[in-house]
């Protein structure tokens, strides 16, 4: 089992918190679309704590979406993957999520609030 987490102080760029010019609702909406496309079942959405929980047969994901300002929202992912190539599968999932969000919303930067 592999656990991969994105965060402000990550040493790898692909695992650093991403900030977008968008609102919480905009990032939440596109993230839910991405989950659907990637066959991730949404287990729970907690708007009070800004978290979305999802899973499929081999992977569970917790997304933390935080609106820093009305036009700056960050998203971090915590991925648990139970497969032979769990770490690479988790990193691929994270990269796909960030790429898809970045194709719709402008990336403000990585790890902006270190």
C-alpha positions in Angstrom: 0.0 0.0 0.0 1.3 3.4 -0.9 0.2 6.8 0.6 1.0 10.0 -1.2 0.1 13.5 -0.1 0.5 16.9 -1.7 1.5 19.7 0.6 3.1 23.2 0.8 6.6 22.0 1.6 6.8 19.1 -0.8 10.2 18.6 -2.5 8.8 17.4 -5.8 6.9 20.0 -7.8 4.2 17.6 -8.8 3.4 17.0 -5.1 3.3 20.7 -4.1 0.0 22.4 -3.2 -1.5 24.0 -6.4 -3.3 27.4 -6.3 -5.7 28.4 -9.0 -7.6 31.6 -9.9 -11.0 30.2 -9.0 -13.5 30.0 -6.2 -14.1 27.0 -3.9 -17.3 26.1 -5.8 -15.5 26.2 -9.2 -12.7 23.9 -8.1 -15.1 21.6 -6.3 -17.2 21.3 -9.5 -14.4 20.4 -11.8 -12.9 18.1 -9.2 -16.2 16.2 -9.0 -16.2 15.9 -12.8 -12.7 14.6 -12.8 -13.6 12.0 -10.2 -16.6 10.8 -12.3 -14.4 10.5 -15.4 -11.8 8.5 -13.5 -14.4 6.1 -12.0 -13.9 7.3 -8.4 -17.1 7.0 -6.4 -17.7 10.0 -4.2 -18.3 8.8 -0.6 -18.8 12.1 1.1 -18.6 15.9 0.6 -18.0 18.0 3.7 -18.4 21.6 2.8 -17.9 22.7 6.4 -14.3 21.3 6.4 -13.8 21.7 2.6 -13.1 18.0 2.0 -14.2 15.5 -0.6 -13.8 11.7 0.0 -13.8 9.2 -2.9 -12.7 5.7 -3.7 -12.6 3.0 -6.2 -11.5 -0.7 -6.0 -7.8 0.1 -5.4 -7.6 3.7 -4.4 -9.1 6.1 -1.8 -8.6 9.9 -2.0 -9.2 12.8 0.3 -9.2 16.2 -1.3 -8.8 19.4 0.7 -10.0 22.5 -1.2 -9.4 25.8 0.5 -10.5 29.2 -0.7 -7.6 31.5 0.4 -9.2 34.6 -1.1 -12.3 35.0 -3.4 -10.1 34.4 -6.4 -7.4 32.1 -5.0 -8.2 28.5 -4.1 -5.8 25.7 -3.3 -6.3 21.9 -3.5 -4.3 19.2 -1.8 -4.8 15.5 -2.2 -4.1 12.5 0.1 -4.1 9.3 -1.9 -4.0 5.7 -0.5 -3.4 3.1 -3.2 -3.5 -0.6 -2.8 -1.9 -2.1 -5.9 1.4 -3.5 -7.1 2.5 -0.1 -8.5 0.6 2.0 -5.9 3.0 4.9 -5.6 3.2 5.5 -9.4 -0.5 5.1 -9.7 -1.1 7.6 -7.0 1.3 10.1 -8.5 -0.3 9.6 -11.9 -3.7 10.3 -10.4 -2.5 13.5 -8.7 -0.8 14.7 -11.9 -4.0 14.1 -13.9 -6.2 16.0 -11.4 -3.8 19.0 -11.5 -3.5 18.9 -15.3 -7.3 18.8 -15.7 -7.9 21.7 -13.3 -5.1 23.7 -14.9 -6.7 23.2 -18.3 -9.7 25.1 -17.1 -8.4 27.5 -14.5 -5.2 29.6 -14.4 -2.5 28.3 -12.1 -1.5 31.0 -9.7 1.5 29.1 -8.4 2.8 26.2 -6.3 3.3 26.3 -2.5 2.5 30.0 -2.3 2.0 30.2 1.5 5.2 28.4 2.7 
